[in-house]
Amino acid sequence: MIIVYIYVPEFEDYFFIVYMLCKPMLLTLAILYFPRHLPYNKSPKDYGIDNYKVVKIDSISRKGKKIKLNGWWIPSIEKPIKNYEILFAKKNNAATILVTHGHGSNIGKLDLKSDSVIVKGMLPFYYAGYNILAIDLRNHGKSQNSKPLTFGYYESDDILAGVEWIKRNAIDDNSLDPEKIVVWAESMGAAAAILATAKDREKGNIKALICESPYADFASPLKIRLKKFKVSFLSSWVAYWFDVFSPIKLKEISPVNEIKKIKVPMLLIHGKNDRNVPFSNFEILQKAARAEDSNIPNIEYIIHDFGHVHFYKMINHHYLLVEFLKKNL
């Protein structure tokens, strides 16, 4: 059998054009719509917290529909835990810390490159005697979908939904103080927390904010992610298709434009060796937070030498987090 190959230069040119159009388009669709519902492999019980309960919280999608968020409610302890007595204060019991995770993670995921949000954002406050509400953001963990992912923009509404849940429960629970609600979040969750706290500035429900490794705008970590997959040359195309397929523009996911609107004390944490959200993001946010038109009454910084969301590796990280709250609540 004889196979004849006919060379058609025009076809190869068209194929290349189609390839260059389709690859970034499909990549962008994956970024926006690919499932992030990874299974839990840890729970509070694994860390000796037996009195937690699973809760469901109503949030709102961009189209006004209800979204069920999954969460854990962990009431405060009455007595200090051995070896953590220095953190504990009885007066902490009335305050509540809302905890949430970063992109692709959830409240029960143990990351091989990092550790669970339980270790990083729950245990320090649990040992200190605070109440804790931990939530999975939409499209993550055991929370419902509301696609596409908006990398903090609409996820900020999930944080505000959690805050409202705490306030409603404070009506029936005298041990909760609705005037003492704090948000701790990391990475994408921290970006969402900045946006949420800026939205909350008139209501004033959030009284303090702790953010680890937030990005100044989503364009920065997006470029890093594309570089990791060795397709950084597609950055401009991906940015174009992002604006086509997403309900919001890429430039709108910009915590740096909102941080100065925040009116509560803030702790900003970042690692010099962060390869997911480069340290330059911290410098940009810091500059905006300290600008003359900034409304932040008190902003503190912790800079460490570890990687992305690895502040927990500092021996005294529990103490530094709790000290910030003791000074600002």
Secondary structure, DSSP 8 states (H G I E B T S, - for coil): --------HHHHHHHHHHHHHHHHHHHHHHHHHS-B-------GGGGT--S-EEEEEEEE-TTS-EEEEEEEEE---SS--TT-GGG--GGGGG-EEEEE--TT--TT---TTS--HIIIIIHHHHHHT-EEEEE--TTBTTS---SS--TTTTHHHHHHHHHHHHHHHHHH-TT--TT-EEEEEETHHHHHHHHHHHHTTTT----EEEEES--SSTHHHHHHHHHHTT-GGGHHHHHHHHHHHSSS-GGG--GGGTGGG--S-EEEEEETT-SSS-THHHHHHHHHHTSTT---S-EEEEEESS-TT-GGGSTTHHHHHHHHHHHH-
